[in-house]
């Protein structure tokens, strides 16, 4: 594939929103891209990974807060039952 064909196909996949097909295409043709494009691709994959990790950490924090809230509710419920 020519440089223009590579870039056109990459753009088509981005516009289509098919992340999996985009990743497969980029990985299959990575060495065919110019070095400046390779660098941008690597930065993009790295940024995406960091975003996913940040999202996972946020989900873990929300889960922990939910567990803490449930523990407080159980304590309140036990105190009410004890009072009755």
C-alpha angles and dihedrals in degrees: 000000000000122000091255092050091050093050093045092051091046091051091047091054092047092050090047089054093227099145095176094051090045092053093046091049094047093047092047093050101028097120091050093063120091114261094252090055091046089055092051091048091052092048089049093052091045093050091048091052091050091050091051091050091049090050091050091051090050091050090049090051092050091049091051091050089050091052091049091050091050091050090053091049090051090051091050091047091050091050091051092048090048091051093052 
